[in-house]
Amino acid sequence: MSSEVVAAPLNPTVKVYFDVHEGSGTYLNLGISHPIVLSSKATLTPSFALGYNHQQWIDESAWNDANFGLKLTIPLNAHFT
């Protein structure tokens, strides 16, 4: 018997931040990533995220930042990658 894990074409993330005591706005981060198997032991995962600030510590709402990432996962042993 064998099984195979199939990853979605794009793995979305949604993060929402707000300060309940001192801030009065919201920060929203939308991202995507996709793991690419390089070998039986190595995976490369490119990612992209956009941040939108809706008056969190600023007077106006605007797209705040864009982040590109690249993660290489290689296991060191059975317990650490």
C-alpha positions as a Python dict, from the first residue, in 0.01 Angstrom:
ca = {
    (1, 'M'): (0, 0, 0),
    (2, 'S'): (130, 348, -81),
    (3, 'S'): (0, 699, -50),
    (4, 'E'): (97, 1030, -203),
    (5, 'V'): (44, 1381, -70),
    (6, 'V'): (-63, 1624, -341),
    (7, 'A'): (-5, 1993, -269),
    (8, 'A'): (-245, 2256, -395),
    (9, 'P'): (-113, 2458, -692),
    (10, 'L'): (-92, 2768, -469),
    (11, 'N'): (-115, 2768, -91),
    (12, 'P'): (-289, 3090, 19),
    (13, 'T'): (-248, 3266, 354),
    (14, 'V'): (-454, 3544, 510),
    (15, 'K'): (-334, 3724, 823),
    (16, 'V'): (-519, 4006, 999),
    (17, 'Y'): (-356, 4218, 1271),
    (18, 'F'): (-513, 4480, 1497),
    (19, 'D'): (-428, 4640, 1829),
    (20, 'V'): (-710, 4615, 2082),
    (21, 'H'): (-565, 4868, 2329),
    (22, 'E'): (-381, 5151, 2152),
    (23, 'G'): (-426, 5119, 1775),
    (24, 'S'): (-740, 5200, 1583),
    (25, 'G'): (-682, 5033, 1247),
    (26, 'T'): (-614, 4699, 1083),
    (27, 'Y'): (-324, 4545, 888),
    (28, 'L'): (-405, 4271, 634),
    (29, 'N'): (-145, 4039, 479),
    (30, 'L'): (-235, 3820, 178),
    (31, 'G'): (15, 3562, 57),
    (32, 'I'): (73, 3260, -164),
    (33, 'S'): (340, 2991, -174),
    (34, 'H'): (406, 2668, -361),
    (35, 'P'): (643, 2387, -259),
    (36, 'I'): (860, 2241, -534),
    (37, 'V'): (1015, 1901, -461),
    (38, 'L'): (1378, 1905, -576),
    (39, 'S'): (1468, 1556, -455),
    (40, 'S'): (1349, 1299, -205),
    (41, 'K'): (1506, 1513, 70),
    (42, 'A'): (1493, 1875, -52),
    (43, 'T'): (1202, 2112, -111),
    (44, 'L'): (1216, 2466, -247),
    (45, 'T'): (921, 2696, -162),
    (46, 'P'): (887, 3036, -332),
    (47, 'S'): (638, 3278, -174),
    (48, 'F'): (483, 3621, -227),
    (49, 'A'): (280, 3839, 10),
    (50, 'L'): (112, 4182, -5),
    (51, 'G'): (33, 4395, 299),
    (52, 'Y'): (-253, 4647, 325),
    (53, 'N'): (-265, 4896, 610),
    (54, 'H'): (-609, 5036, 697),
    (55, 'Q'): (-519, 5322, 932),
    (56, 'Q'): (-310, 5117, 1175),
    (57, 'W'): (-78, 5385, 1318),
    (58, 'I'): (-121, 5600, 1001),
    (59, 'D'): (-390, 5848, 889),
    (60, 'E'): (-470, 5691, 551),
    (61, 'S'): (-523, 5341, 410),
    (62, 'A'): (-274, 5209, 154),
    (63, 'W'): (-93, 4905, 20),
    (64, 'N'): (201, 4896, 255),
    (65, 'D'): (452, 4631, 147),
    (66, 'A'): (531, 4343, -89),
    (67, 'N'): (749, 4050, 15),
    (68, 'F'): (915, 3782, -195),
    (69, 'G'): (1063, 3475, -28),
    (70, 'L'): (1247, 3156, -109),
    (71, 'K'): (1279, 2874, 144),
    (72, 'L'): (1497, 2566, 99),
    (73, 'T'): (1412, 2275, 330),
    (74, 'I'): (1672, 2002, 377),
    (75, 'P'): (1641, 1757, 668),
    (76, 'L'): (1948, 1734, 893),
    (77, 'N'): (1826, 1416, 1061),
    (78, 'A'): (1498, 1252, 1163),
    (79, 'H'): (1411, 1535, 1404),
    (80, 'F'): (1540, 1856, 1240),
    (81, 'T'): (1498, 2019, 898),
}
